[in-house]
Amino acid sequence: MNRITNAIDKLNRVIPERIAQGLTTQKKVDELHEALDMSLEEYCKFQEIKSAYSGSLLTLDEAQTVYGFLGNSVEHFNAQSITVKSVLTQLFSELIKAQMTAPRNL
């Protein structure tokens, strides 16, 4: 089970449903897509923290999936679909929170 691809697949179904139901608009989705662009600094931090939690909070398969979506440049990530960017941004947030609450070795 890969939680990353499962979440992306689910969001790929949910977004069109919400547009069809009038709960959001394509314009709002497009605006969010642009707002989720990462800076180079965020991209580098995400790569670092993803690697740190590979094999623990992330399975090796999930970490490899994230690596593939991040690609080798911030431009690669920023060109991803809204669903990929949404799921990975949420994951980045969760990993940062985990890092902040992790016990520190003195």
N, C-alpha and C positions, 0 to 999 in steps of 0.2 A: 504494500500500500504506500503510495507516494502522496502525502498530504498536499504538496504543492500543486501537482497536476490535477488532483481531485478538486481543489479549491478553484483553480483556473477553469476547469470544465464546468463546475457549478455556476460560476460567474458568467461564463459564456451563454448559459441558458437564462440566467436571471436578468441580465441587462436588457435583452430584447423584450422579455416579458414585461418589465417595468415600463419600457417605452410604449409598448402596445397598450398597457393599462392606463397610460397617462400619468404615471407616478414620477416620471422624469422625461426629459427630452434629449434628442440626439445632440442638441447644442450644449446642454449641461454635461453630457458624457464627454463631448469633445473638449470642453473647457477643463474638466477634471483630468483628462488625458494629458493636456499640456501642463497643468499644475503639478502633476506627479513626476515631471522631469527631475532628474537628480543632477546635482553639481558634481564636479570631479572629486571634490573632497568627500561628499556623501558616498559616491560610487566606490572610492578606495576604502572607506571605512566599512562599507557593506561587504566587500570582498574579504577584508580582514576578519570581520566578525563571523561571517559565514564559515570561513575556514576554521576559526577557533571552536565553533560549535558542531563541526562536522563529526559525525560518529557519536555525538551525545544528544543534544537537543534536536539535531537534524540527522536523519539516517544518511549513510553515504550516498544512497540513490537520490535523496532530496537535495543534498549539498551539490551533487553533480548537476541536477536539474537547474538549481539556482545559478550555478556557474555558467551553464549553457545560455540561460536567459540574460544574464549580465553581460556575457560576451567579453570581448577584449577591449572595450572602450565604453565610456559613458554614453557616447552617441548610439551605440548598439542598444543599450538599455532603453534610452529615451525613444527609440524607434519601435519598441515593443508595443503590443496591443494594450488597450486600457485594462483588460482583465489581468494580463501578466504584470503590468505596472502596479495595479491595485493590490494583488496578492503579495508581490514581493515587497512593496512598501510596508504593508501590514507586518510581514515577516521581519523586516528590518527593525521596525518598531519593537516587536516582541523580543528580538535578540538583544537590542540595546537595553531594554528593561531587565532582561536576564543578566546581562553583563553588569549593570549597575547594582543589582542586588546580590551578586555572587560574592562569597566570602573572599577577602583579599589575603594573599599569603604575604606575611611580613618578613 
